[in-house]
Amino acid sequence: DKASTSSSSSSCNGSAIRIKSNGGSIIRAKPLYFPPFSSTPNNGSIVRKVRRVSCHGVSTNPPYTTQYEFHDGSSDVELRLLLKGIGVLSSKEIHVDADGSSLVVQIRRLGSISTLMETKQLYGVIKPGETIWYLDDDQLVINLRKQDPELKWPDIVETWESLSSGVMQLLKGTSVYLVGDSSEINKKVAQELAVGLSYTPLYTQDLLEMFAKRSIESWVAAEGPDSVAEAEQSVLESLSSHVRAVVATLGGQHGAAGRADKWRHLYAGFTVWLSESEAADEDSAKEEAKKQVNDGSLAYSKADVVVKFGGWDANHAKDVAQASLSALKQLILSDKKLPGDARRPNKSLREYMLIQDRGNWIKAINRSHWREF
């Protein structure tokens, strides 16, 4: 029994239907759609395990574990959900809702709804009107047409693994500079990004302390913050010729990135502002970000990408790094000439901001038009 359709309407409501991936989707702690997993080759496809969860107020069967296979084609991507043991008898029991960057797959029968997969952050944007799905023995095959045929999809959704692989190709060797008020946060996130991108991690604090043979604190106390900022600017000038590096800069006003007149060499790569938010909720964080960028009083507002988070925890450094990769991906896809392009002060870029609060939610905003994507 086969069917071919592009569904356009419903999905379950409530906290049960969110993915764990931190790449730009709203996140809930429990339950999880995509627990940590590793991929295994299967005839050139990616294989993933997915745990089904249930929606509030709807009768469901006990949870089970299944798998999906994923294949990236030239103009479309194919997703195969393995239905063995689920007992699907007819295509009428299957509901597929694909829209832009989201996908919901459900089984609906006898007054019950079971969600097999739901994500609001597909790796790329699709043409929902050209979605095709059908049953093939014990597999549900879903064909999604890419909006951008040139974009390679490492996986069906944004994960640490897919973003690391995909953004590394999009960057084309361009270095990434992390700026913000905390040297510690910049360094921790740089370590994670360097591992994911297979880049070299460089820390201006370590380089400066090695050169001066004293700590940054004692340097500031002895000669003042201006001396340290000047020295870091010299270090950044030297690093500006490097490729495939993640550079963690000094935090605070004694760092070069904290001063608007010392950004010249930061334009050698993409800059990410890691900013701790004082907002109590998501909407407040969005308004806070708008105000800071529009005001422009902080030198960090020159950054290409802003990642906001409420409360710092070193154990979540990888989450912040993944959020940074997601926003960098959106920025580069908005203008593919950016990597390798001549970067110079006052160059106009379409900038993105990613707002995160305690790992519970993430929002991405196009800075130019303030529209959600």
Summary of the structure (lengths in Angstrom):
residues: 373
radius of gyration: 22.6
end to end distance: 36.5
largest distance: 79.0
contacts: 1225
relative contact order: 0.12
helix: 31%
strand: 28%
